[in-house]
Amino acid sequence: MDSRQQSVKIVGVTKELPQFSRETPDIMPLLDGWLVNKDERFKRKVKKIFGNAAVDKRYSIMSPEEVFSATSFEEKNDIYIREVIKLGEKVLDKALKKVQWNATDLDYIITVSCTGIMIPSLDAYLINSLQLRQDVVRLPVTEMGCAAGISAMVYANEFLKANPGKRAAIIAVESPTATFQLDDYSMANVVSAAIFGDGAACALLSSHEEDHGPQIVDTGMYHFYDAEQMMGFSLTNMGLKMILDPAVPDTIAEHFPMIIHPFLEKNALKIEDIDHLIFHPGGKKIVQTVEALFGEMGKNIDNTKEVLRLYGNMSSVTVLYVLERFMERGMQPGDHGLMLSFGPGFSAQRVLLKSPD
């Protein structure tokens, strides 16, 4: 069998943004209304968190006024379903047109979202609205949080390696703003509101000989023991309540050498051989932690910081925005890229890329 036919390539990445957006200064008056009954010290603390989040602008499927209004879980989830379907259809259609594929060219479709609940999942709606083939294989990934964009790439890679000459789409759509809890003044809710935004992305992958793009050299997951409580959602009567342990950055730093070096060594590489760091920006503190660790190795994560600044953390979607920036700017022949994200479990997900020689 032709080895070129077996290699899995990322053919294209596309993004789509929701209709509503606000720059950080424009959110401050809305915070005044939310915090009206709180003492001045707490108000200043919350505004400082928003101001120092390293996020200049956030997009949302709801108007800012809707986000800060007393809507029920059912009402917010209904908006989530409606808007996720719209964004998923738009971003998949845009991605297919970008690489000049037909909808019927897809053999495998993975949809990714953890910020709402819908059954049937998004992929069922996409099969109908874009008229995908009736035998397309579908996989919804719903409970892996921020790591799921890379998780989906791991699953797509396994499918395509086993099935040469096939094509896959990963569609990630997230609305963290739909999980905002109006009556929750915990630091987890405040911090998540400050760093998160909504968005959608689509990555198209292929094991077809005639398709081109950066090749997936290897993938891997790294699971932290006894850390389930560090990140996730608690399902309450008012919706999905954020769980975000302040110890996450330190925990990442502690495990960082084991996450990075053995994975690269398995592929006869060192961190010095990596030309592009395609890292999911969890938030300012995690970015600073990872930037310091990579900085010691002579690397930067400037594109990661820029995506956080422009859009906020869009959960699973965000790393695909970082990947899009690298692909649009062009990787030099033979360049290596390392994709990295962290999510509930607690876990780290990795993908090693190489630009064709």
N, C-alpha and C positions, 0 to 999 in steps of 0.2 A: 504494500500500500504506500502511496506517495506520502512522504513525511510532511510535505507542505500542506497536504490535505488534512492532516491530523491536528496541526497547530491551531489553537484558538486565538482569534484576534478580536480586538475591540475596534469595530468599524466606524462608530460614531457615537457622540454624546450630545444631547440636546436638553435645554432647560425651558421651563415655563413658569411664569410668576402669576400669583393671584391678582385680582383686580384692585384690592385695597392696599395702601401703604402709608406709612408715617415715618418721618425722620424723628430721631430721639427727642429733640427739643419740643416737638409737637405733641409728644406723649405726656409731657410733664403736667399740663392742665388736666388731663384725664386722671392722672394719679391723684391730683388734689381732690377730685370728686370721690375716688375710691377710698382715700385715706381720711375723709372728712372728720371722722370721729376718733382718729388716733392722735396721740400726743406729738408735739412738734419734733421731738428727738427722733421718733420712729419715722416720721415723714421725711426728715432730712436723710436718714439712713437709707430708706427705700430709693429716694431720688439719686442719692450718691451711687447706689448699686446700678441703677439704670444708666447714669451718666458715665460710669467707669466700666461698662460692660464690653467696650471695644466694638460696639455695634452702632453704626450710624443710621441704619434704616432697616425696617422690618416690613415684610409683606404679610397679608392676611386674607383668608377666605371670607372673613367678616369685617364689617366696618369697625373701627376702633370703639365707637359708641356701643356697638353690639357686644364686643368683647367684654366691656365693663358694665354690662347690664345684667339683670337677674334673669337669665334664661335657664331653663331646666336642662338636665342631661339629655332628655329626649329631643328638645328643640335644637340644642347645639349639635347633637349627633345627626339629626336630619339635615342640617346645613352641611355638616361634614360629608355625608354621603352624596348629596347633590353636587357639591363643589369638587369633591375628589373625582367623581365620574367625569365632570367637565374638563378638569385639568389633565386627567389621565388620557382622555381622548385627544386633546389638543397636543400634548407632548409626544405621544406615540405617533400621531399623524405627521407632526413636524419632523420627527426623527426619521421616519420612513422616507419622506420626501427629500430630506437632506442627503441621504445615501442612495437614493433612487431605487429603493426596494418597494415591492408591492406588499400589501397587507398579507396576501396569501403566500408570501415567501417565508413567513415565520413558522417554525416548527415547534417552538417552545416559548412560553410567555410566563414571566415571573413578575408578580405585582407585590409591592412592598409598602406597608403602612402599619403604624402602631398607635396612631393618635385618635382613632375612632373605631367603631364596631359596625361591620356590615357583612351580612350573609344573604345572598351570594356575594363573594368578594369582587373587587374591581375588575379582575380579568374576565369574568363572565359578561360584564357590560361591554368591555372592549371587543370581545369576540363578536357580539351582535352589532355594535355601532360601526366598527370598522370592517365588518364581514371577514374576520379571520377564518382560516380553514376550520371545518367542523372536527378535524382530527388533531388540532393543535394541542400540545401537552401544556397544561397550566399548573402553576404552583404559586399560591399566595403565601407570603412570608409576613407574619403579623405580630410576632412577639419578641423580636430581637433588637428593637429600639434603634439607637444611633448606629449600631454596627451593621444593620441589615442591608445597607447598600452594598457593602463588600460581601456579606453573607450570600446575597443573591448572585454576585459574580462568582463566588465559589461554586454554587449549585449549577449555574449556567455552564461554567467551565467543565464540570464533571459530565454533564449531559453531552456537551459538544465534543469532548474528547472521545466519548464512547460512541458518538454518532457523527463520523466525518461527513462533510457536505451538508450540514444543517445550519440553521440560523435561529438566534434567540433574541428576545427583547426583555430588558429589565425596566419596569416602570415603577418608580418610587414617587409617592405622593404623600405629603405629611402636612398636618395642621396642628402644631402644638398649641396655637392660640385657642383651639377648640377645647383644650384641656384646662384652660385657666379657671381657677376656682375663686369666685368673687368673695366668698366668705372665709377664705383661707389666707391668713396673714403670716404664715410660717415662712422661714427663710427659703425653704425649698421652692415654694410657690412664687415668691418674690424673685428669686434668682432665675428660675426658669422663665418667668415672664420677661425678664430683662434680656436674656440671651437668645431666646427662641424666636423663630419666625416660620412662616409657611412657604412651601414651594413644591415644585415637581421637576423630575428629571427622567430621561430615558437613555439607556445605553444599549446599543445594538452590538451583538457579538456573533461570531461566525466561525465555523470549521470548514467553510466552503473554500475551495482552492482559489477561486477568482476574487475573493474579498481580501482587502488589505487593511493593515492597521497595526498598532502595537500588539505584540504577542504576549499571552499569559504564560509565563515560564513556570510558575508554581503558585499555590495558594495554601493557606494554613490558618487554623484557629488555635488560640491559646486560652485556656480556661483557668481562671483563678479559683482556687478552692475556698469554700466557706465565705463567699462574698455576695451571696444572692441578695442581701439586704441593702446593697450599696446604691443601686439604681433601678428604676422601674416605675410602675404605676400601681396604685392601690385603687381598686374599683369601689367607689362609694356611691351613695344615693344621688349625689350631685355630679357624678362623672368620674373621670380618670384623674386621680390625685397624684401629683409628682412625688417620687421618692428620689432624693439626690443627696448622697452623703458627702459632707465637706472633705472627707478623707480620700476621695477619688483621686485627685492629683498626686498625693503622696503615695498612694497604692500603685498607681501607674509607674511612678518613678522607681519604686522598689523593684518592680518586676521588669522594667524596661530592658535591661541587658538580656534577660531570658526570652523576651518577646522578639527582639531584633536579631541578635547575633547567631543563635543556632539555626534560625530560618534561613539566613543568608549563607551560613557555612554549608548547609545542606546543598546549596546551589553553587558552591565553590566561589562565593563572593564575600566581600567585607563591606562595611558601610561606606568606605572610601570609593567603592565601585558604583555606588548609587548616585545617579545624576539628578534625579527628580524625586522629591518627597511629596507624596499625594496623601495628605493627612487630614482626617476629619477634625474640624474645629469644635470640640465639645463646648468650650467657653473660654473666657480669658485666662483663668487660672490653669486650666489644662493645657492651653496653647503655650502659656509661659513655661510651664513645667517641661513640656516636650521640646519646646524651642531651646531651653537651656541644655537639655540632654543631647539634642542633635547639634546644638552650637558647639558643644565640647568635641563633637566629631567633625567639625568644620562644615556643617550643612545648615541650610536655612529652610523655613517653612513660610516664606513670604506670601505665596499664593493662598495658603490656608488662612493666614491673617486677613488677607484682602477679602476673601469670601465671607468670613465672619463679619467684617466691617460693613460690607455691602448688603448682606442678606440676613445675618444672624445664623444661629444654629437651626437648621431645618431637619434635625434628626437624621434619618437614613439617607435623605436626599443630598445632604451637604457635600459629602465626599465626591459625589458625581459632578457637582459644580466645580470642585477643585480639579478633577480629572479633565473636565471640558476645557478649562483654562490651559492646561498643559498640551492637550491635543490641538487646540486652535493655534497655539504659538509654535507648534511643531517640535517634535523630539528629533534630535540628530540621529543618524544611522548608528545602531549599536548601543544607544543610550539605555540605561536601566532606570526603571521607576519603581518605587515601593509605595503601595497603597496601605494605609493603616487606619483602623478605627476601633473604638471601644464602645461597649454596650452592656446592657443588663446581663447578668449571669454570674459573676462579672466576666467579660471576655474581651479578648483582642482578636481582630480579624485582619489578615494580611494577604496581599496579592503582589507578586513580583512580575513586573512587566519588562519587556525588551523591545525597543524599536528595531525594525528589520534592518539588517546590514546593507 
